[in-house]
Amino acid sequence: MIGIAERHQIILNTISQNGSVDVQSLCKELKVSSVTIRKDLKLLEDKNLLYRTHGGATLHNPYTPDKPVNEKELLQASEKLQIGIEAAKLLVENDSIIIASGTTVLAFARQINAKDYLTVITASLNVALELIGLPHVEVIQLGGVLRKSSSSVTGPFAEGMLIESYCSKLFLGVDGIDLEFGLTTTNALEAHLNKRMIEASQKIVVLADSTKFGKRGFGRICGLDKVDHIITDKGLSEAYRKGVESLGIKLTLV
């Protein structure tokens, strides 16, 4: 039987060559149980030699840093555009919706038809400015503490404004989607506000490009059991596609 030190070396060699490893492949190669492999990965992560992910491990840090909104807007711009176009198809006449914050939901806001009668509650200043010129869209801007990096508001005042509201859909942007840990953002206050938005919505639609999968932000929003629909791009890996669908979440790839 292969010893623990040799097993760890094989794991590190594999991840060095491929950039990532998965538990099931290691079980077959090393002829040990998944429990043993997960313990090995935990020990190696504790030594800062890798980062554990859903079903395996990677060399790349899955924790996403906070970036200014103008910088984020340039990342995966074409994918965000297509996600926004697809999300706009979910709107119906006289809908009441919540749009959270982030560059992907901003791309969605830009696709809202000027002829649609809508009520939109939003935490994002950029979303509000995008919609303010549409005559048939009533915009309710949440108030509170302004996060300059995201051009959005957070805090108890914003949360309090949602208590008396209930909308058909929440369009939520996130910084990370992890099959085990759930949805996350880089800011804990924003995560708390997003939880209140979820409570005030009938259906939760997550708009996120495929690079957000396997990442974790500082603030946890919720588990994936709260999510009804995820719209992302075709860059999503087969493993994550199957993982999301196994949870009963509708998945749309654009």
C-alpha positions as CSV (number, residue, x, y, z in Angstrom):
1,M,0.0,0.0,0.0
2,I,1.2,3.5,-0.8
3,G,2.2,5.5,2.3
4,I,0.8,8.9,3.1
5,A,4.0,10.8,2.1
6,E,4.2,9.1,-1.3
7,R,0.4,9.7,-1.8
8,H,0.8,13.4,-1.1
9,Q,3.7,13.6,-3.5
10,I,1.6,12.0,-6.2
11,I,-1.2,14.4,-5.6
12,L,1.1,17.4,-5.8
13,N,2.8,16.1,-8.9
14,T,-0.6,15.6,-10.6
15,I,-1.9,19.1,-9.6
16,S,1.3,20.6,-10.8
17,Q,1.0,19.1,-14.2
18,N,-2.8,19.6,-14.7
19,G,-3.5,22.7,-12.5
20,S,-6.2,20.7,-10.7
21,V,-7.2,17.3,-9.5
22,D,-10.5,15.6,-8.7
23,V,-11.2,13.2,-5.8
24,Q,-12.6,10.4,-7.9
25,S,-9.7,10.2,-10.2
26,L,-7.3,10.1,-7.3
27,C,-9.3,7.4,-5.6
28,K,-8.9,5.2,-8.6
29,E,-5.2,6.0,-9.1
30,L,-4.2,5.6,-5.5
31,K,-6.7,2.8,-4.6
32,V,-8.0,4.5,-1.5
33,S,-11.4,5.9,-0.4
34,S,-12.7,9.3,-1.0
35,V,-12.6,10.0,2.7
36,T,-8.8,9.4,2.7
37,I,-8.3,11.6,-0.3
38,R,-10.3,14.5,1.2
39,K,-8.2,14.2,4.4
40,D,-5.1,14.3,2.2
41,L,-6.3,17.4,0.4
42,K,-7.2,19.1,3.8
43,L,-3.6,18.4,5.1
44,L,-2.1,19.8,1.9
45,E,-4.3,22.9,2.0
46,D,-3.3,23.5,5.6
47,K,0.3,23.6,4.4
48,N,-0.7,26.1,1.7
49,L,0.2,23.7,-1.1
50,L,-3.2,23.8,-2.8
51,Y,-6.7,25.0,-2.5
52,R,-9.6,22.6,-2.1
53,T,-12.6,23.0,-4.4
54,H,-15.9,21.1,-4.9
55,G,-14.8,17.5,-5.7
56,G,-11.1,18.2,-5.8
57,A,-8.4,20.8,-5.5
58,T,-6.6,23.5,-7.6
59,L,-3.4,25.4,-7.6
60,H,-5.3,28.7,-8.1
61,N,-6.8,30.7,-5.2
62,P,-10.6,30.3,-5.5
63,Y,-11.2,33.3,-3.2
64,T,-12.1,36.3,-5.3
65,P,-10.8,39.8,-4.4
66,D,-12.9,43.0,-4.4
67,K,-12.3,45.0,-7.6
68,P,-13.7,48.5,-8.7
69,V,-16.9,48.3,-10.8
70,N,-15.2,50.0,-13.8
71,E,-12.5,47.3,-13.8
72,K,-15.0,44.5,-13.4
73,E,-17.1,45.8,-16.3
74,L,-14.2,45.1,-18.7
75,L,-14.0,41.4,-17.7
76,Q,-16.0,38.9,-19.7
77,A,-17.9,41.8,-21.3
78,S,-19.2,39.8,-24.3
79,E,-20.4,36.9,-22.0
80,K,-22.1,39.4,-19.7
81,L,-23.9,41.0,-22.7
82,Q,-25.3,37.6,-23.8
83,I,-26.3,36.8,-20.2
84,G,-28.1,40.1,-20.0
85,I,-30.0,39.5,-23.3
86,E,-31.2,36.1,-22.1
87,A,-32.2,37.4,-18.7
88,A,-34.4,40.2,-20.3
89,K,-36.5,37.4,-21.9
90,L,-37.8,36.5,-18.4
91,L,-39.5,39.8,-17.9
92,V,-43.3,40.0,-18.3
93,E,-45.6,43.0,-18.6
94,N,-46.2,44.8,-15.2
95,D,-43.5,42.8,-13.5
96,S,-42.1,43.9,-10.2
97,I,-38.4,42.9,-9.9
98,I,-35.3,43.5,-7.8
99,I,-32.0,44.0,-9.4
100,A,-29.0,43.7,-7.1
101,S,-25.6,45.1,-7.9
102,G,-22.7,44.2,-10.1
103,T,-21.6,44.5,-13.7
104,T,-23.6,41.4,-15.0
105,V,-26.9,42.7,-13.7
106,L,-26.0,46.1,-15.2
107,A,-25.6,44.4,-18.5
108,F,-29.1,42.9,-18.0
109,A,-30.6,46.3,-17.1
110,R,-29.3,47.7,-20.4
111,Q,-31.4,45.1,-22.2
112,I,-34.7,46.1,-20.6
113,N,-37.1,47.2,-23.3
114,A,-38.2,50.9,-23.1
115,K,-41.8,49.8,-23.8
116,D,-42.0,47.4,-20.8
117,Y,-44.1,48.4,-17.8
118,L,-42.0,47.5,-14.9
119,T,-41.3,48.3,-11.2
120,V,-37.6,47.9,-10.4
121,I,-36.1,48.0,-6.9
122,T,-32.3,48.2,-7.0
123,A,-29.3,48.7,-4.8
124,S,-27.2,49.8,-7.8
125,L,-26.7,53.4,-8.7
126,N,-25.6,52.4,-12.2
127,V,-28.7,50.3,-12.7
128,A,-30.9,53.2,-11.6
129,L,-29.2,55.6,-13.9
130,E,-29.5,53.2,-16.8
131,L,-33.3,52.8,-16.3
132,I,-34.2,56.3,-15.2
133,G,-34.8,57.4,-18.8
134,L,-37.3,54.6,-19.6
135,P,-40.8,56.2,-19.3
136,H,-42.6,53.0,-18.4
137,V,-40.1,51.8,-15.8
138,E,-40.7,52.9,-12.2
139,V,-37.3,52.8,-10.4
140,I,-37.1,52.5,-6.6
141,Q,-33.6,53.3,-5.5
142,L,-32.6,51.7,-2.1
143,G,-30.8,54.1,0.3
144,G,-28.0,53.5,2.7
145,V,-24.2,53.4,2.9
146,L,-22.6,53.8,-0.5
147,R,-20.0,51.3,-1.5
148,K,-17.8,53.2,-3.9
149,S,-16.1,50.1,-5.4
150,S,-19.5,48.8,-6.6
151,S,-21.5,52.0,-6.9
152,S,-24.2,50.4,-4.8
153,V,-25.8,50.8,-1.3
154,T,-25.7,48.5,1.7
155,G,-26.8,48.7,5.3
156,P,-29.9,48.5,7.5
157,F,-31.7,51.4,5.8
158,A,-31.6,49.6,2.5
159,E,-32.6,46.4,4.1
160,G,-35.5,48.1,5.9
161,M,-36.9,49.4,2.6
162,L,-37.4,45.8,1.5
163,I,-39.5,44.7,4.4
164,E,-42.8,46.0,2.9
165,S,-41.9,44.7,-0.6
166,Y,-42.4,41.4,-2.4
167,C,-41.3,41.0,-6.1
168,S,-41.7,38.3,-8.7
169,K,-38.0,37.9,-9.4
170,L,-34.6,38.9,-8.0
171,F,-31.8,39.2,-10.6
172,L,-28.7,38.6,-8.5
173,G,-25.0,39.1,-9.5
174,V,-22.4,37.3,-7.4
175,D,-18.6,37.0,-7.0
176,G,-18.5,33.3,-6.4
177,I,-20.6,30.2,-6.9
178,D,-19.5,27.0,-5.0
179,L,-21.6,23.9,-5.2
180,E,-21.1,23.3,-1.5
181,F,-20.6,26.7,0.0
182,G,-23.2,28.5,-2.2
183,L,-23.3,32.1,-3.4
184,T,-20.9,34.7,-2.2
185,T,-19.8,38.2,-2.7
186,T,-16.6,40.1,-1.6
187,N,-18.5,42.3,0.9
188,A,-20.3,41.0,4.0
189,L,-22.7,43.9,4.2
190,E,-23.7,43.4,0.5
191,A,-24.2,39.7,1.3
192,H,-26.6,40.6,4.1
193,L,-28.6,42.9,1.9
194,N,-28.7,40.2,-0.8
195,K,-30.3,37.8,1.8
196,R,-33.0,40.4,2.4
197,M,-33.6,40.6,-1.3
198,I,-34.0,36.9,-1.5
199,E,-36.6,37.0,1.3
200,A,-38.5,39.7,-0.7
201,S,-38.6,37.7,-4.0
202,Q,-40.6,34.8,-5.3
203,K,-37.9,33.6,-7.8
204,I,-34.1,33.9,-7.6
205,V,-32.3,34.3,-10.9
206,V,-28.5,34.3,-10.7
207,L,-26.6,36.1,-13.5
208,A,-22.9,35.1,-13.5
209,D,-20.3,34.4,-16.1
210,S,-18.6,31.0,-15.9
211,T,-15.4,32.4,-14.3
212,K,-17.4,32.8,-11.0
213,F,-17.9,29.1,-10.6
214,G,-15.5,27.5,-8.1
215,K,-14.8,30.9,-6.5
216,R,-15.6,32.1,-3.0
217,G,-16.0,35.7,-1.8
218,F,-15.8,36.9,1.8
219,G,-19.5,37.2,2.4
220,R,-21.8,34.2,2.1
221,I,-25.3,35.0,0.6
222,C,-27.0,31.7,0.7
223,G,-26.8,28.0,-0.3
224,L,-27.8,26.9,-3.8
225,D,-31.0,25.5,-2.5
226,K,-32.4,29.0,-2.6
227,V,-31.7,29.5,-6.3
228,D,-34.2,28.8,-9.0
229,H,-32.3,29.7,-12.2
230,I,-28.7,30.4,-13.2
231,I,-27.8,32.0,-16.5
232,T,-24.2,31.8,-17.4
233,D,-22.0,31.3,-20.5
234,K,-21.0,28.2,-22.4
235,G,-17.5,28.3,-20.8
236,L,-19.0,26.5,-17.8
237,S,-17.2,23.1,-17.2
238,E,-19.1,19.9,-17.6
239,A,-18.6,19.1,-13.9
240,Y,-20.2,22.3,-12.8
241,R,-23.0,21.9,-15.3
242,K,-23.9,18.5,-14.0
243,G,-23.4,19.7,-10.4
244,V,-25.9,22.6,-10.8
245,E,-28.5,20.4,-12.6
246,S,-28.2,17.7,-10.0
247,L,-29.5,20.3,-7.5
248,G,-32.6,20.8,-9.5
249,I,-31.6,24.3,-10.6
250,K,-32.6,25.5,-14.0
251,L,-29.4,26.3,-16.0
252,T,-29.3,28.3,-19.1
253,L,-26.0,28.5,-21.1
254,V,-25.6,31.4,-23.6
